[in-house]
């Protein structure tokens, strides 16, 4: 097998962009997607393939898989990052906001994984890494919809691993804390035991490691990258 192929979503900025740049440095062939045209601009800069698409649109999800297969006939890694659902008082969020959050954070991830799984089974190899949130294991009233949906995503990671680890597939979820892709108050920063924001490069390095042979026995895990913010055992 020659060069490995990775799909990265939400690759136009922040953690997704940092991950794309790191995997490019690692030698991956990339197919990048973002809702804006930023993934296309980044792909042009890196000499890779960039697409503009909405992760809540099944047609755009299919497009990214089709492009990967037409160009490279394989997918070795899928790195799935999404946007952020609505925030607000837990009992004041509407049904529509909860449904939109479920579609954005949970269902689009399940749909794209469903699309790529048959090819990875055929290859008898493939690594999926989800970019989620520390709120998956540490629910926060500051973002109720995200907390609930990402907790469901953490369960999906466990179940997918149980079903497909035996045929060579791996899935893990990275749970970032407060990262420097977004400005935070000094109060928030001081609430982190490390007393600083995480760097997008630190999230990218974690993803990069999870795709290596050195992480071959790490499967079905939800891994905090949060400076000690998570308190669960």
Secondary structure, 3 states (H helix, E strand, C coil): CCCCEEEEECCCCHHHHHHHHHHHHCCCEEEEEECCCHHHHHHHHHCCEEEECCCCCHHHHHHHHHHHHHHHCCCCEEEEECCCCCCCCCCCCCHHHHHHHHHHHHHHHHHHHHHHHHHHHHHCCEEEEEECCHHHCCCCHHHHHHHHHHHHHHHHHHHHHHHHHHHCEEEEEEEECCECCCCCCHHHHHCCCCCCCECHHHHHHHHHHHCCHHHCCCCCEEEEECCCCCCCC
